[in-house]
Amino acid sequence: MYEAAATPTTRKRTWLRVFLTGLLLWVLTVVVTLFTGNPNLIPTLVLLGSFLVPVTFVLWAFGRRHTGEVTAELLFSTFVTGGILGVLAASLLETYLLHPSPVFFLGVGLIEEAAKLSALAFLTRRLSHKYAVDGLVLGASVGFGFAAFESAGYAFTALFTEQGLSLMQLVQTELLRGLLAPLGHGLWTAILGGVLFSASGRQHFALTRRLLFSYLGVAVLHALWDSMHSIALLVTLVLTGTPYQYSLLEKGYQPTPTADQTHLFTVLSWGGLILISLIALLWLRSVARHADREQRPLWRIPIAH
């Protein structure tokens, strides 16, 4: 028989306790590292900061699974193995297939979303019942695993600057990526996971038109998210650029922005990210509602005619 779902109280206590404990440990690690300057603490700082938010959201999602087939072992596998497979596949494909171009970020979105979706399908291929609710949970797990390992890489890279090691740069990177993590990879792959499982039968996954359009749509959201800095910069220059600034750009120099341009750029950057997040959240809500309507009883009793 399938396991009973956890009670709402248990769900709340588990993910909230993990988050608060992890946050306290991360803050203590930051403080001790700043006071002691001990480089041996940097891996602890990177791992805690990169994995805290993704792990918290995966635990929260786990409490909302539909069947007992989605076990803790499967969740761990999709988070770790799926995340690593996604990162490795995306890195290889992006290295050999992508080159600087106006559609570079679209290529990144297409490759990374395909890598995560493939990892999800591979790791969950043996599930006998493929309910959309479970697809949402497992898709989020793969996406957050991808985000955690990617964030660890960004945090480690941020440590090295032209002036030497910068612990504050590392901390700022982890704070920013931690705040944005719920609105990125985990959200996008949850959408694809719900659509994939909804379109599939009990034994095999199915490639449908809805899945294809969902994949392309999520890839576009991903591309817009990654390119929002460049889009905001371009729009700011088009709306407020001066002839002098354009002449500097033509000569290969970077003009100093005015205070108004800096303000407009900030508004456009964050406004764009908020808009993309709202679209993705509404999309996820639609997929979740479809999943709720799709839920079928686990045991069917034949009715004699």
N, C-alpha and C positions, 0 to 999 in steps of 0.2 A: 504494500500500500504506500501511497505517497505521504510524505511528511506533512504535518500541519504547519501552516504558515505561522511565523512569529507574531505575537501580539503587538499592537501599536506601542505599548509601554516598553516592551523589550527592544523594539526597533529603535525607539528614541534613545534609550539608555545606552545602547551599544555604540551607535555612530557618534553620538554626542560625547560620550566618555572618551572614545578614541581621539576625537578631534581636540578636546580640551587638554587631555594628557599630552598628546603630541605637540600641541601649540606651546604648552608650558615647557616641555623639554627643548623645543627649538629655540625659544627665547632664552632659556638658561644656557644653551650651547652658544648662542650669539654673544651673550654677556661674558661668559668665561673665555671664549676665543678672543674677544676684544681686549680683555684684561691681561691675558697671559701671552697672546700672540703665538700660541702653540699651533703650528701647521698640521699636526696630527689630528686636530679636531675638525679640519675642513671637510673631509669625507662625511663625517657625521652631520655636519651642518647642511651639506649639499643634499644628502639622502633624506634627512628629516623634512627639509623645506620643500623638496620636489615631490615627495610621496604623500605628505600629510593630507592635502585636500583631495587628491584622486582616491586615496584609500578610504577616506571618510565618505565620499559620495558613492563609492562602490558598496560599502557596507549598508548605507541607507537604501540603495537600490535592491540589495540582496533580500531585504525584508519584504519586498514587494513582488517576489517571484511567484509564479503561478503553480508550479509543480515541484515535487521533491527531486525530480531529475536534475534540477539546478542545485547541485550540492556545493559545499564550501570548497571541495577539491576542484570542481569544475570552474568555480569562480576564480580561484587562485591561478589555475592554469590559463584561463582567458586573460587575466590581468597581467601576469608575468610573461608567459610564453607568447600570448597574442601580442602584447605590447612590444616585446623584443623582436618578434618576427616582423611586425609592422614597421618598426624603426629600421631594421636591417634591409628589408625589401625596398622601402622607400629611399633609403640612402643609396643603394646600388642603382636603382632605376633613375633617380634624379642625377646621379653623377654621370651616367652614360647617355641619358636621353635628353636632358635639359641643357640649354645654353641661354645666355642673356638675350632676352627678346621681350617685346610688349606683352606676350602671353605666358611669360615665365611662371607667374603665380598661378595661372590656371593649370599649367602642367603640374605644378606642385600639388594642387588640390586634387586633380584627377589621379595622380600616382599614389598619394598618401591615403586617400579614401579607398582606392582599390586594394591597397596593401592591407588595410585594416579589415575590410570586408572579406577578403580572401582568408585572412587569419581566423576570423570569426567562423566562417563556414567550415574551414578545415577542423578546428578544435571542437565544434559542436555537431559534426556530421553524424555521430552515433546516437544522438538523442532520438528516442522513438516517438515522442510527441513534440512538435515544434509550434508552441503557442507564441503569439506575437508579444505577449507580456514578457515571457522569458527572453525573447529576442531583444526587447528593449533593455533588459537587465544585463544580458551577456554582451550586447553591443556596447553599452556604456562601460562595461568592465574592460573590454579590449581598448576602447578609446581612451579611457583614463590611464590604462597601463602605458599606452603609447605616449600620452601627455607627460606622465611621470618620468619616463626615461629620457624623453626629449628635453624636459625642463632641467633635469640633472645635467645634461650636456650643456645647455645654455648657461646654467649657473656656474659650472666649472670654467667655461670659456670667459664669462664676465669677470672672473677672478684676475685674469691677466690683462693688464693695461700697459700703455707705454711708460707709465711711471713706476711700474712694478706690480706687486700683488695688491689688489684693492678689495678688502673684505666688505666694505660698504657697498661697492658695486655688486658684489655677489648677493648680499642681503636684499638690496633693492630689486634685483632681478627675480629673486625667489618670491618676494612679496607681490610684485606685479603679476607674475605668472600664476601664483597661487590664487590671487583674486580673480583672474580671468579664466582659470582652469575649468570651472563648471560650465562655461559658455563656449568651449572649444571642442576639442577632439571627442570628449566623452559624450557631449550632446549630439554631435554630428553622427557618430557611429551608433548611438542609441537609435536614432531615426532609421538608419539603414538596417540595423538588426531587427527592429520591429517590422519593417516592410519585408525583409527577407523571410522571416519566420511566418509572417502572415500569408505570403504568397506560396509557401511550400506545403507539401503533404507531410504525412507522418514519417516517412522513411527517407525522402530525398528532398534536396533543395531545388527550387524551381526558379529559372531566370525568366522574369516576366517584364512586360512593358512598364508596369508601375515601378518595379525595382530599378530598371534602367533610368527612368526619368528621375527617380529619387536620388540615385547615385550622381547623376549629372547636376541636379539641383544642389545637393550637399557640396559637391566639388566647387560649384560656383560660389556658394557662401564661404567656403574655406578660402578660395582665391581672393574674394573681396576682403575678407578679414585680414589676410596676410598683406594685401596691397593697400590697405586703408591709409597708411602713412604717406605713400606716394600719391594716392588719389587726393588726399587733403592738401598736400603740398602743391600739386598741379592746379587744383581749383583755387587755392589762395593766390597763386601767381596770376592766374587768368583774371581773377576778379579785382585784385589790388596791386598787381605788379606795375612798376614804373619803368619808363624807357631806360633809365640808368641801370636798373637791376637786370633788364633784358640784355643790355649791352655787356654787362659783366658775365652773364651766363654764356653769351655767344663766344666770349674770350676764354671760357673755361674756368672762371672764378665764381665762388659762391658768395652772393650778395648777403649783407647783413639785413635780417628782416626788421621791420618796424614793430612797435609795440602792438599796433592794431593787427598787423599780419600774424604775429605770434598768437594773439588772442583768437583770431579767426581760425588759424590752423588747429589750435587745441580744440575748439568747438567742433570743427569738421571731423577731426580724428575720433574723438570720443563719441560724437553724435553718430558717426557711421558705424562704429562698433556696437553701440546700443541698438541701432536699427537692425543690424544683422542678427544680434542676439534675440531681439523680439521676434523676428521672422522665424528663427530656428526654434524658439520656445513654443510659439503658436503651432508650428509644424509638428513638434514633438507631442503637443497636447492632442492634436488631431489624430496622430498615429496611436496614441495611448487610448483615446476614446474608441477608435476602431478596434483596438485590441480587446477592450472591455466587452464590446458587443460580440466579439468573436469567440470569447471563452465558452468552451463546451464542457459538459459534465465529464468527469474522469471515468465514470462507470456508466455504461449504457445497458439498459434492461430491455431486451426484445419484447415487443408487444404482439401478442397473438391476434390474428384477424379471424 
